[in-house]
Amino acid sequence: MTRVRYEKRGHVAWVTINRPEVLNALDLRTHEELGRIWDDVEADDEIRVAVLTGAGGRAFSVGQDLKERARLDAAGGPASTFGSRGGPGWPRLTERFDLSKPVLARVDGYALGGGFELALACDLVIASDRSVFALPEVRLGLVPGAGGVFRLVRQLPQKIATGLLLTGRQVDANTLHANGLVNEVVSAERLDGCVQAWVADLVAAAPLAVRAIKEAALRSVDLPLPDAFDAAYHWEKRRQASRDAVEGPLAFTEKRTPRWAGR
């Protein structure tokens, strides 16, 4: 059975971690399947946005499959650390720094360890009010090696992030929303409708402009402002030379919906 369901509907890729019997824990085979999927998402010009979620209604993902980790340790396998270079599915979403299309995390239930790290690597996070997040690695003698250490202190106030990292405490979706890490929190019954509304807005936007803005925002975040203006952005060059750059103002003038080419 496949570990990940992958469906394309219109301009949207729906990516569902499909191991509900273990709360969507991430084993090496799951990483392999996800790696191939992210390759396809980036390569398919018809896809404008990806939605990542977990099956079963109990968990987005509880992170690394610890039973597999224990077997690997017993067999003398290399210890886990920061990054996954050389491992199955590399570069994983947490290290795909050049993925140009937006990824939205639909979180319902537990997002723990590597599951939380996947959400942190997404561009948008929409969560149900019953969702719970944590990086419990410190309680297991591990580190949040899929970017949790690095992203959490960038995406939350430092003291809050450090507290979560050093204790492994759980935090609810509303608290993360109040601190700017989650875009919207709704009841579980409203979650799919809320995700669909965000997806509709993303699909309606000019796809090359979306990719240009994502690239510029992420690449420039640590640059001095003058350097950010002077930097070269691949997707902005593509957008600037595209039909879409002309189509938007023209459609506005003609009072019609834009017809994006996306290339």
C-alpha positions in Angstrom: 0.0 0.0 0.0 1.2 3.5 -0.9 2.4 5.6 2.1 1.3 8.8 0.4 -1.9 9.6 -1.6 -1.2 12.0 -4.4 -4.1 13.5 -6.4 -4.2 16.4 -8.9 -7.4 18.3 -9.1 -7.3 21.2 -11.5 -4.4 23.3 -10.5 -4.1 21.8 -7.0 -1.9 18.9 -5.8 -3.4 17.1 -2.8 -0.7 15.2 -0.8 -1.9 13.0 2.0 0.4 11.1 4.3 -1.5 7.8 4.5 -0.4 5.8 7.6 -3.3 6.5 9.9 -2.7 3.3 11.9 0.5 4.9 13.2 -0.8 8.5 13.2 1.0 9.2 9.9 4.5 8.5 11.3 7.3 9.1 8.8 9.4 6.1 7.9 12.0 5.9 5.1 9.6 4.7 2.5 7.2 7.6 3.2 10.1 10.0 2.7 11.0 8.3 -0.6 7.4 8.7 -1.9 7.2 12.3 -0.7 10.4 13.1 -2.5 9.1 11.9 -5.8 5.9 13.8 -5.3 7.6 17.1 -4.6 9.7 16.6 -7.7 6.5 16.3 -9.7 4.8 19.2 -8.0 7.6 21.5 -9.0 7.9 20.1 -12.6 4.2 20.2 -13.5 3.3 23.7 -14.7 -0.4 23.0 -14.3 0.1 22.7 -10.5 -0.1 26.1 -8.8 -0.4 25.0 -5.1 0.0 21.9 -3.0 -2.0 20.9 0.1 -0.2 18.6 2.5 -2.2 16.8 5.1 -2.5 13.5 7.0 -5.1 10.7 6.8 -7.4 9.5 9.5 -8.5 12.6 11.3 -6.3 12.1 14.3 -3.0 13.4 13.2 -1.2 15.5 10.5 1.9 13.5 11.4 3.6 12.5 14.7 7.0 12.6 13.0 9.7 10.1 12.7 8.7 6.4 13.0 10.5 5.7 16.2 10.1 1.9 15.9 12.0 2.1 12.6 14.5 4.4 14.2 15.1 1.9 17.0 15.6 -0.9 14.5 18.1 1.2 12.6 20.0 2.0 15.8 20.1 -1.7 16.7 21.5 -2.5 13.3 24.3 0.0 13.8 22.9 2.6 11.4 24.1 6.2 11.5 22.5 8.4 14.2 20.1 11.0 13.1 21.2 14.6 13.1 20.5 17.9 11.3 19.4 17.4 7.7 18.7 14.4 5.6 21.3 14.7 2.8 22.0 11.3 1.4 18.9 9.8 2.9 15.7 8.6 1.2 13.6 11.3 -0.3 16.3 14.0 -0.1 15.9 16.8 -0.5 12.9 16.5 1.7 10.3 19.3 1.9 12.1 20.6 5.0 15.2 21.2 2.8 13.6 22.1 -0.5 14.6 25.7 -0.2 14.0 26.3 -4.0 10.5 24.8 -4.2 8.8 27.7 -6.0 5.1 26.8 -5.5 3.2 27.5 -2.3 2.5 24.6 0.0 -0.4 24.8 2.5 -0.4 22.5 5.5 -3.9 21.3 6.5 -3.4 20.2 10.1 -6.1 18.3 12.1 -4.9 16.6 15.2 -1.3 15.9 16.2 1.6 17.6 14.5 4.6 16.4 16.5 8.3 16.2 15.8 8.9 15.8 12.1 5.2 16.4 11.5 5.5 19.8 13.1 8.7 20.4 11.1 6.8 19.6 7.9 4.2 22.2 8.9 7.0 24.7 9.6 8.4 24.2 6.1 5.0 25.0 4.5 4.1 28.5 3.4 0.7 28.5 5.0 -0.8 26.6 7.9 -4.5 26.1 8.4 -5.4 24.1 11.6 -8.4 22.7 13.4 -8.9 23.9 16.9 -8.2 20.4 18.2 -4.7 20.4 16.7 -1.7 20.0 19.0 1.9 20.8 18.1 5.2 19.9 19.7 8.8 19.1 19.1 9.4 16.4 21.8 12.8 15.3 20.5 14.6 16.6 23.6 12.7 14.1 25.7 13.9 11.3 23.5 17.6 12.2 23.4 17.2 13.6 19.9 17.2 17.0 18.2 14.6 18.4 15.8 16.9 17.8 12.9 14.4 18.5 10.1 14.6 22.2 10.6 12.6 22.6 13.8 15.5 24.1 15.7 16.2 26.6 13.0 12.7 27.4 11.8 10.9 27.7 15.2 13.2 30.5 16.4 12.6 32.3 13.1 8.8 31.9 13.1 8.0 32.5 16.8 9.2 35.0 19.4 12.6 33.7 20.6 11.6 32.9 24.3 8.5 31.1 23.2 10.4 29.0 20.6 13.2 28.2 23.0 10.8 27.1 25.7 9.1 24.7 23.3 12.4 23.4 22.0 14.1 22.8 25.3 11.1 21.2 27.1 9.2 19.4 24.3 6.0 20.9 25.7 2.8 20.7 23.6 1.1 23.9 22.3 -2.4 24.3 20.9 -3.3 25.8 17.5 -4.9 28.9 18.9 -1.7 29.8 20.8 0.4 29.4 17.6 -2.2 31.5 15.7 -1.9 34.3 18.3 1.9 34.2 17.8 1.7 34.3 14.0 2.7 30.8 13.1 -0.7 29.5 12.0 -2.7 31.5 9.5 -6.2 30.4 10.6 -7.8 28.2 13.2 -11.3 26.8 12.7 -13.4 23.9 14.0 -12.7 20.5 12.6 -16.1 20.6 10.8 -15.1 23.9 9.0 -11.5 22.9 8.2 -12.0 21.6 4.7 -14.1 24.7 3.7 -11.5 27.0 5.1 -8.7 25.2 3.3 -10.7 25.3 0.1 -11.2 29.1 0.4 -7.4 29.6 0.8 -6.7 27.3 -2.1 -9.2 29.2 -4.3 -7.5 32.5 -3.6 -4.0 31.0 -4.3 -5.2 29.5 -7.6 -6.9 32.7 -8.6 -3.6 34.6 -8.2 -1.2 34.9 -11.1 1.0 31.8 -10.8 4.3 33.4 -11.9 3.7 36.3 -9.5 3.1 33.9 -6.7 6.4 32.1 -7.4 8.3 35.4 -7.8 6.9 36.7 -4.5 7.6 33.5 -2.6 11.2 33.4 -3.9 11.9 37.0 -3.1 10.3 36.9 0.3 12.2 33.9 1.4 15.6 34.8 -0.1 15.5 38.4 1.1 14.4 37.9 4.7 18.0 38.0 6.1 19.3 40.6 3.6 19.7 44.3 4.4 16.9 46.2 2.6 19.1 47.8 -0.1 20.6 44.3 -0.9 17.1 42.8 -1.2 16.1 45.4 -3.8 19.4 44.7 -5.8 19.3 40.9 -5.6 18.4 38.9 -8.8 15.4 36.7 -8.5 14.9 33.9 -11.1 11.1 33.8 -10.9 10.8 37.6 -11.0 12.7 37.6 -14.3 10.3 34.9 -15.6 7.3 36.9 -14.5 8.6 40.2 -15.8 9.0 38.7 -19.3 5.8 36.7 -19.3 2.4 37.2 -20.9 0.9 37.3 -17.4 2.6 40.6 -16.6 0.6 42.1 -19.4 -2.6 40.1 -19.0 -3.3 41.3 -15.4 -3.5 45.1 -16.2 -5.3 44.3 -19.5 -8.0 42.2 -17.8 -8.5 44.9 -15.2 -9.0 47.5 -17.9 -11.4 45.2 -19.8 -13.3 44.3 -16.6 -12.9 40.6 -17.0 -11.2 37.7 -15.1 -7.6 37.3 -16.0 -6.6 34.3 -18.1 -3.2 33.3 -16.7 -0.8 31.4 -18.9 1.5 30.6 -16.0 4.6 30.3 -18.2 
